[in-house]
Amino acid sequence: MAKPLFSEAEWDFATLDAVYKAIEDIALNDLKLDVYPNQIEVISSEQMLDAYSSLGMPLMYNHWSFGKLFAREETMYRHGYSALAYEIVINSSPCISYLLEENTMTMQALVMAHAAFGHNHFFKNNYLFRQWTNAEGILDYLAFAKKYIAACEERHGRDEVEAILDSAHALMDQGVFRYRRPPKPSKERVLEKHRARRRHEEESYNELWRTLPAGIEPPAAPPTPDPEEDFDGEMKLPEENILYFLEKNSPALKAWQRETLRIVRNLAQYFYPQKQTKVMNEGCATFVHYTIMNTLFDRGLIGEGAWMEFIHSHTSVVFQPEFDDRRYSGLNPYALGYGMMADIRRIAENPTPEDRDWFPSFAGQGDFIAVLKDAWANYRDESFIEQFLSPKAMRDFRLFAMHDKSADPTMKVSAIHNEQGFRAVRSALARQYDVGAAEANIQVVGADLKGDRKLRLEHTMHRGVPLHAGAREMVLAHAERLWGHEVVLSETPGEA
């Protein structure tokens, strides 16, 4: 039996390094995880609060909403109403994991297993992150965005920049491509567009700009190419990405304002996969840290005290309050994700006849990590639940389905724990994780650029639910600010 790597709660960097290497050995050689290079940083509670306020990113442009969030989180923390996260992890290459300096050595080990290997593997391998994010370029792009917005504030004034950011942030959920990328123009078309932009800048050059202090000139372009290509002169409608349409077609926006919209929608696109994989991402990281920490204990690399501290934290993370508990706020994504992944391991290693009926492709095959790695790579929350939620897991979570329509005077239980009911419950739960159903489906359906320049938006209602009157007015106000002319919003019934 090996000697424990640590025996005290206090940590130092030599111990962190030794524990990290032991965790890395298990993650890469036992679990066969595939990860970006890791960068581990230990930060203070103040720095953790600052990271909260900037959407968990290591650097970010200035906006009042970030300061408001910082003030709120700091007040809640200082008064004991909320605790800080043990870690923050960033989808980048290298993958940056922030560890809170107040953590004990046991918690630092858990966090490294959770973030530096669990989340890291998921970021690198899930198809949504591979398709929509650029882990190698995000840090450079954030540095560009921060410098660009600061330069715009110097040149055009903070109020004018803030107004554009306010509207862009308000429409951020409608600033993503959900289903496709726009078609790429030819290389010649892109070069011609850049030449035309340079000609325009030369023609509109103002000699007064030379009086500006050195170092505040906005960069001409991002350091890395934008994943979406530039507008090719034709409006292809309907368009789901409102910020993209406004950036390319608004008759009112100046060049710096279009670049600001591009920055915001690129950030929105970067975070969009995380919205669709909350259960899977946290489930993967929790399953990985649980497996690694238990392996460390089995090999004698952590002692019983450390294991007890770990298991106390783990059970708190995956705790699922009952529906009548004041702490209940829906299904805990950590609990559901970890519960399903632990169940997949059980099915692969010790299946029941029921499991063999439901999951004939992997029940009893033994290699649970191959099944999990395939799921982590090729599914999002909705499809993962639809494919892998087992009857046992539904019984463990005591799931059933309710039928509720506004026109009916009562609710009724529509699915219970039987063959037909299990499938109905699984499908109903999966639909709740469809981001497209949770967010308003608003698209650009028309724009008269040669006449009155009226922009027409259309909201397709989900289950007959219209936009809230206040939300509707806000959408119109922010869209009109960016479009510069009248914007109208209609609603269609959509699916029942």
N, C-alpha and C positions, 0 to 999 in steps of 0.2 A: 504494500500500500504506500502510495506516494505521500510526501509531507504536504500539508496544506500550504497554499501560497500566501495566506495571510491569516491572522488570528485576532486582529484588533479592528475596531470600527474605523480608526483613522487610516488615511491612505497617503501614499507618496507616489511620485512619478515612477520610481523603480518598480514598485508593486503594481501600479497600473500597467506598466509595460509587460511585466511577467504574466499578469492575468490576461491581458489582451492576446498575447502569443498563445496561451493555452486555449482561449476561446476560438481564436483563428484556426488552430489545428483541428478542433472538433468541427467547426463550421465548414471548412474546406475539404477535409479528408473524410469525416464521418457522414456529414449531411450533403456533401458535394455541392455546396452553394457556389454561385457565380456572382462575384461582387465587384463594384468599382474599387479603386484604391481608397483607403480610409484616411480621413484627417480628423483626429480627436482633439477637441478643444474643451478646456475646463473654464467655466465662466461663473461670475458672481450672480447673485439674485437680481441685482440691478441690471446687469447685462441680459439676463434671461427675460426680464420684463421688457427691456428694449427690443429684444428679438420678437416677443409676442406682438408688440405694437407695429412692427414692420412685416407682418404676415409670416414671421418665422424665417425671413431672409437675412443674410449677413450684411447686406447694404441695400438701401432703398432711397428713392427720391423723397423729398419733403412734401407732406400734405397734412392738413389739420386733422384729418380723421385718424392718422397714426398717433398723433399727440393725445387725442381724446381717448383712444384705446389704452395708451400707456397710463394716463391718469386714472382711468377706471380700474385697470388691473392692479396698479400700485396701491390704490385705496383699498381694494378688496383684500389684497395680500397683507398689507400693513395692519388691517383691523381683524385679521384672522378669519375672514369670511371665505377665503379660497386659498388653496395651496398652489405652489408652482409645479409645473411639469418637471419630471426628473431629467428630461432631455428634450432637445429639438434636433431633428435630422433634416438635411437638405438634399433634395434630388439633384446632385451635381457630381461631376467627376473632377477631382476626388470628392467622394461623399463626405460631407462635413457633419459630424455629430457633436453637439454641444452637451457637455455634462455639467451639472450643477455642482459647484465646489462644496456645497453643504452636504452632499450625499455621503453616506458611509461607503466603505470599500465594497461591501456586498452589493449595494445599489449601483455603484459604478460598474461592477461586473455585469449586473443584470442589464443595465442600460447599454453597455457596449454590445452585448449579445443581441439585445432587442433592436437597437438602431443601426449599429455599424455592420450588422450581418443580416438581420431579419428584414428591416426596411430596405437596406441597401440592395439585397438580392431582388426584392420585389421591384424596386425602381428600375433596376437594370434589365429585368427580364419580362415584365408584363407588357403585353402588346400595345396597350394604350400609351404607356410612357415611351416605348420605343417609337411609336408613330407620331406622337404629338409634342414631345419635349426633346430638348437638346442639352443633355447633361454636361457635355463638354463646353458648351458656349454660354450657359446661363449666367455664370458669374461675371464674365466679360460684358455681357449684355446689361446686367444690373449696374455695373460700373459706368457704362455708357449712359444708361437712363438717368442715373443720379447726376452725372455731370451735365447732361443735356438739359434737364429740367432746371437745374440751378442756373445755367447760362441763360435760359429763356426768362427766368425771373429777373435776372440782372438787366436784360435788354428790354423786356416788354412789361415788367412790373409784376409783383407777386399776385395782385388781385386778378389780373387778366389770365395768368397761368392757372391760378386756383380755380377760376370759373370753368375753364376747359376741363381740368381734372375732375371737378365736381360732377360735371355732366358725363364724362367718360366713365367714372367710377359708378355712377348711378345706373348706367347701361351696361356695366361690365358683364353681367350674366347673359346679356344678349350680344356679347362680343366674342363669341367662340364659334368655330366650325365644329358641328357635332357629327356630321356624316361624311364630309368630303373636304378635300382641298380644292381651291379653284385651279383651273387648268393653267399650266405654265406657258408663258409666252416664249417666243423664240429668243435666242441670245441677241440677235440683231435688233429685235423690238426693245429689249431691255436697254441695250446700249444707246439706241436712239432716244429713248425716254430720258436717260441720264444726260445725254447731250442737250436735249431740250430744256431740262431743268437747269443745267449750267448756264445756258443762254439767257433764260429768264432771270436767274440770279444776277448775271452780269448787267442785264438791262435795267434791273430794279435796284442796282447798287447805289447806296447813299453815302456821299463823302463824309457825312457826320459820323458814320460808324467807326471811322478811324480814331475818333476821340474817345472811344470806349477803353477802359483799362485793359491791359493785356491779360489774356487767359480766360476771358468770359465769352469768347466766340463759340456758339454752339457747333458741335461736330457736324460735318456734312452728312454723315451716314453712320449707321450702327457698325460696330467692329466686325460683326458676322452677318451674313445674308439673312434676310427675313425668310422664314419658312414658306410664307405665302408670297406669290409673285405680285408684281404691280399690275394695276388695272390696264387692260389692253384697249380701252376706248369704247367698249360695248357694255351696256348694263344687262346682266343676266338675272332676270327676275323669275320667281321670287328669290329673295336673298335672306338666309337665316341669320347671318352675321351682320347685325345692324351697324356696329362700329366700323367694320370693314367697308360697308357700303358708304357710310358717311365720310370715312377717310378718303375714299377714292372719288366720290362724286359730289360732295357738298360744294355748292357754289359760293359759300361764305367763308370757308376755312382758308387760312394762310398756311404756308408750307410748314412752319414750326408747329402749328396746331394739328396738322395732319400727322406729323411725326409723333406728337404727344398721344394722339389717339392710337397710333400704331404701338407705342410702348405699352399702353394700358391693355390693349387687346392681346398683345403677345403674352403679358403676364396672366391675363384671364385664361388663355389657351394653355399656359404652363400649369396652372392649378386645376384645369378641368378634369384630367384623369384622376386626380385625388378625390374629387367629388364622387366619381363613379366606382371607387375601389376602397372606400373607408373600411368596410367589413373585412375585405380580403387583405388589405395592407396591414391593418392592425392585427388581424388574425394570424397572418404569416409571421409578423414580428413577435407576437406573443407565443406562438407555437415554437418558434426558433429559440427564444430565450428560455422557455420552459425546458426544452430538450437539452440545450447546452448546459444550463445550470444543474440539472439533474445528472448529466454526464460528468461534470466537474466533481459533484459530490460522490458519485459512484467510483471515481478514480482517486478519491482522497485528496483532491486539490482544493476543496473547501471543506470546512468543518461543519459539525451539526448545528452550531449556533448560526453560522452564515446561511446554512440551508433553511433553518427555521425562519430567519429574517426574510429570505427570498420568498418562501412559500406564503408567508403572511402578506407580502406585497402583491404577489401573483394572484392570490385568491381575492384580494380587494379589487384588483384590476378587472377580473372576470366576473365579479359579483353582479347578479341580475336581480334588481328589486322586484317584488311582486307588484301587480297592477294597482293594488290599494295602498302601497307604500308611498309616503310623501316624497321619497327620493326617485320615484318612478318617472321616467321621461321617455319611455319607449324601450325598444330592445338595445341593450348595450352592445355596440359594435365589437368591442373586445370579447365579450362573452359569446356572442353568436359566431364570430369568426374563429376564435380559438376552439369553441365547442364543436363546430363542424369539422375542423381540421384534425382535432383529436379523435373524432368519430371516424374520419377517413382512415386514420392509422388503425383503429380498432377493426374496421371492416376489412382492411387489407391483411391484417394479421390473425384475427379471431372472429370471422364472420358467423352470423347466425343464418338459418335457412331464409329468414326474411331478407337479410342483407344480400344473399345470393340471388334472390328474385329481383331485388331492386337494382343491384349493381353487379351484374354478371361479368362486366369487363375487368373489374379489379378485385372483387371480393375473394379473399384468401390467397392472393398472389404473393403476399409477403413484402414486396418492395413498396412500402408506403411513401417513401420520399420521392420515388419516381412519379407516383400519382399526384402528390402535392405539387411538385415542380411543374408538372403539366398544367395543373389547375392555376397555379400562380402566374404562369406565362400566358395562358390563353383565355382567361375569363375575366369578367368584371362582376360586381356584386350581384346584379340581377341574374345573369346567366349562371353564376356559380351556385346561387341558392336554388335556382330551377333545376340544376343538374345534380347537385350533391347533397341537398338536405334530406336526411334519412328519416324514416318513421320513428326510430329511437330518439333522434335529436328533437323531433317535434313533440314527442312525449315528454322528454326531459324539460323542454321549455314550456310545456303545457299549452301548446298553440292550438287555436281553433279559429274558424272564420265566422265573421258576422256579416249579415246582409242588411244594409242600411241605405234607404233611399228617402230623399226629402219628402216625396209624395206619399210615402207609406206612414201610417200612424205608429207603427211599432217596428222594432228591430227583431231579427230572428237569427238563430245560429244556423249557418248554411253548410258547415263542414265540421265533422268531428273526427275522432281517431278510428277510422276504418279505411279500407283500400281506396275507395273513391274520395273520401274526405281528406286523406293525406295528400293526394295529388292536388286537390282544390286549395288546401291550405298552403302548400308549397308554391303554387302559382300566384296566389294572392299575396303572399309575403314577397315573392320576387318582384312583383309589380310595384311594391312600395319603394323599391330601391332603383326604380327607373328614373334617372335624373330628368329625362325629357318630360315625364309626367309631373314632376315636382316643381319645375320651373315653367314660367309662362312661355308659350310658344308664339312669339311675336316676330313677324317677318315683313320685310319691305316688299310690297306687291306692285307699287307704281311710283313713278316720279316724272313730272313734266318739266324737263329742263329747258324747253324752248318756249313754253307758255307762261302760266302763272307760277311755275316752279313748286307746285304743291307736292308734298311727299305723302304717300299713302302707306300706312302700316295696317297689318291685319293680325288680330289675336285669335288663334284657334283654341276655343275653350276645351278644357279637359273635364269630361263628365258634366258638361253644362254649367261650369262655374265661371262667371265673368270676372274680369279684373275688379279689384276694389276701387271705388271711385277716387280715393286719394292716390293710389298707385297709378291709375290711369292718367290723372292730371300731371303727376310727376314725370311719367314717361314722355308725355307730350311736351312738357316744358323743357326738359333736357334735350329731347330730339330737336325741338325748334331752335334751341340755342346753337346746336351744332350744324343744323341744316341751313339756318338763316332765313327761312320762309315758313309758310304755314305747313303744319303736319296734322293729318287726320288719322284717327285710329278706329277701325271697325272691328266687329267681333263676329265670328262664325261658330256654329254649334260644335263642330268637331265630332269626336267619338263620344258615345254615351257613357 
